[in-house]
Amino acid sequence: MEYVTLGNTGRTVSRLGFGGAAAGLKGYLADYDPVRTEDREKVIKAIHTALNLGVNYFDTAAGYGNGQSEMIYGEALAGAVRENLFIATKLRLDNDERAVRRSIEGSLGRLKTDYVDLIQLHGASWNEEQSNNILKSGGLLDQMLKAKEEGLVRHVGFTSEDNNKAVYDFIADGRFEMYMICYNLFFQHCYDPNRPFGSMFEAEKKKMGIVTMRAAASGMFARWMKKIDPDNKRDYTRDLIQFVFSNPLVDVVLVGMRTEHEVLMNVDTCNDTDSRLDIMKDLFTYYVS
């Protein structure tokens, strides 16, 4: 297993991260129900296999299946050495001023742990009003940092599928220690190595941890290939994930996994460093040739 230091946290984590959305969301990309015993046991077996193969980064969220993903993680990780794990989860918020603490406490109970290694703002996109409220004195970020001071969490971060002003404001603020961004062969808005330009470069300047989601493009690439060539039988999942591993700025590539087979395939992809693309070198060669 390949390991990296996550930004400036000093923590050593596996480059392959176990994504928890697939574990908690009913019907997400397949016929699956987190409360169905057979489905649940397959995910638990997948987590145990990942642990045995060296995966130590486990990402989930309170909002994945109304806590179901966190509960599955709590059961599956109960026998592991806690200090060897990096468990990341995300806030579930409402308008109550105690929402941050209540969300964290709920996650701790479901995960069966005394602390989480990373708590994240959970967002698809943030507008300027939201970002100002998050960063203001006494705002959500201050509340997250207070939970860190109390030992409930060790690090704070945010997630976004956008690359707008709010993302840059969060990075520039300097208090977030990591960010999770949507990045894959289709959506490269956060990383343009030819310019270079994008929020991933700004996060790297701040020495933030960089984690990516949707490495396999949520099945969109496969559907596109099927339209172009209906007889095409190739499974592009490994190729798509390898593209993200090829990015030198990415610390952790999150991949949703439900089965032992998926874990074995993704670990093998992570270990296959010879198949990676030298993104910076190859693109530069293309543009100057």
N, C-alpha and C positions, 0 to 999 in steps of 0.2 A: 504494500500500500504506500502511496506517495503522501507525504505529509508536508505542511507548510506552517509558518507562524502567521496567525491571523492578525494582519495589520500590526498595530502597536499594542495589542492586548498581551503579548508574550505567551499566548496559548498555542500549543501545537495541535493542529487539527488535520484530519484526513481531507484530501482534495475532493474526494467523493463524499457528498453529504446525503443523508437519507431524508428525503422530503416527505412531510407528513400529510399533505393535502389528500393524496390518494388513499391514505389509511383512514381518513375521517369522513370523506364526502361520499354520500350514497349516489350510485349511478355515475360517478365521475369517470368518463372515458371508457366505461365498461359496466357490465352487470355486477354490481358490488354493493354490499350493505354492511357497514361496520358493526351492526348489532347481530348480524347473522354469524352463528358460532363457527361455521366452516370457513367463512371469509376472514373472520377475526383471527382464527388460529393460523391461517396461511401467512397473514401479515406478521404475527408474532414470530413464526418460524423464520420469515425473511429477515426480521430484525436480529434474531439470534445468529443467523448466518452472516449478516453484515458485521456484527460484533466480532465473530470468530475470524473474519477476514481482515480485520483492522480498521473498519469504519468506526469513527468515534464522534462524528458530527451529526446530530439528530435535530432536525428542525420541524416544528409543528406550530399550532396556533389554537387559541381558545375557540376560534370561529370555525374550525374544521369539524363539521358534524356536531356542533353544539358541545364540544369538549370530547367527542369520541376518540379523535386522534390522540389527544393527550392521555386519555385513559388507557389506550392500547400501548402507548409508549411506557406509561407508568408500570403496566404489568410486564411488558417484555424486558424492560431495562432494570427491573428490581434486583436481579442477581448480579449485576455488573458492578465493578469498582467505581464508585461515583466520581472520584477525582480523575479517572481516565476518560470520562465522558464530557462532551460539550453539548449541552442541551439548550436549544434556542426555542423560544416560543414568542407569541405576539399578543398584544393587548386586545381585549374586547371592551369597547368603550361605550358609555352613555353620557348623559349630561350632568351626572352627579359628580361633585368635586372629589368624592372618594373612589371614583371609577377605576383609576389606575391601581390603587392598592387592592381593591376588591377583585379586579381581574387577575392580578399577580397571585393573590392568596388562593383564588380558585384554581389557577393553573398548578400551583405547588401541590395542592391536594390531589388533583387528578394525576399528576406526574409522580406522586409519591416521593417527593424530594424536599429538602429544606431550602433550596435555592435553585435558581436557574442561571445558567452561564450567560445568557443573553436574553434581554427583553426588547421587543421591537414594536414600534408603531406599525400597525397593519393597514397598509393603504394601497389601492390601485393607482390613485392619483391624488395629489394635494393641490388646492388652489392657494392663492396668495393670502387670503383671509385666514384659512386654516393654518398655514405655515406661520403666520404672524402670531396667532394664538398659541401655537405649540411652543414657539421660541420665546415668548414674552416672559417676564418675571412672574413666577408662580404658575406658569403654563404646564402643559403635559410633560415637556422635557424636564423641567425642574422637579416634577413629581416622580418621574422615572429615576432621576439622579438621587432623590431622597431615598427611594427604595434601594438603590445601590449602596448608599451610606449605611442603611440599616442591615445590609447583608442579605437581602431577599434576592437580589440579582447581582451579577458581577460586571456586566457590561450592558451598554444601551446602544440601540441602533434603530433604523427605520427601513421600511420596504416601499418600493414603488415600481409600477410598470411604466412609468412616464419618465421623461427627461426634461421636465419643464423647470421654470424658475424656482419653484419650491424645493426641488431636489438640490439645486445649486445653493440655495439659501441654507438648507440643512447642513450641507457639506461645509460651507464657508463658516458657519457658526462655530465649528470646532469642538463641540461637546459630544456629538455622536461618534461612537467608536467603530461602527461598521454600517454598511448599507447593503441591501439586497435589491438587485435590479433585474428586470426582464432582459435577457440577452440570449440570442440564438442566431442561426443562419439567416432567418427572416428579419428579425428585429435587432439591428445593430446600432440603434440610435444613440446608445450611451458610449459607443467606442468606434471612432473612426481613426485608424492608425495612419492614414494617408495625410491627414491635415497637420498634426493630430488634434482631435477635438472630441469632447464628450464628457459626461459626468464621471465616467470611470477614471479618466485621467486626473480630474480634480480630486476625487477620493484618494487616489494613489499619492498625490502631492501631500495630502493631509495624513498619510500613513494609516488610512482607515482599512479595516477588513472589507474585502469585496466578495460577496456571495451572489451567485446568479440563480435564477429560476427559469423554468420553461425551456430547458436545454433542447428538448426534442420537439419544440414548437407546438406542443399540445396537439399533435397529430395533423397539423395543417399541411406540413410538407408532404406527408404520405398521401393526403387527399389530393393535393395538387399533382403529384406524380401519377396518381391513378387517372386523373382527368387527361393528362398528356399521353399516357400510355396505359390503357386499361389492362394490358397483359403483363405489365411489370409486376413481378413477384418479390422484388428486393425489399427487405426490411431496412430502412434507412436510419433506424433509431441509433445504432452504434455510431454511424458516421456523424450524425447530428451532435451527439454528445461529445464525440472526439473533437469536433470543431470548437466547442466551448472550452474543453481542456487545453486546447492549443493557445488560448489567450494567456499571455504571460502575466497579465495584471489580475486575473481571477484567482482568488484563494480557494474557494470552495464552489464546486458545481453541484447544485441540488438536483436530485433526480427522484421523482416519486416512484416508490416500489411497493408491490404487494405480494410478490412471490419470491421464493428462493431462486428460481431460474433468472428472474430479472436482476437480483442482487449479483449472482455469479457473472452474468453478462456485463453488468456495469462495472464491477470490480476489474474484470478482465480488460475492459476498455480503458479504465484508468491506468492500469499497469502497462498497457501497450503504448509506451511513449514513442516508439519508433514510427507510429502511424500519425503522429501529430503534424500539423501544418505550421511552418514558421511564418506566422501571420505578418509580422513586421517586414521580414526579409523578402518573402514571396510577393507581397503587395508592392513593395518598393521596386523590385525587379520588374514587375508588370508595368508600373507606371513610367519607368524610365526607358523601357525597351521600345 
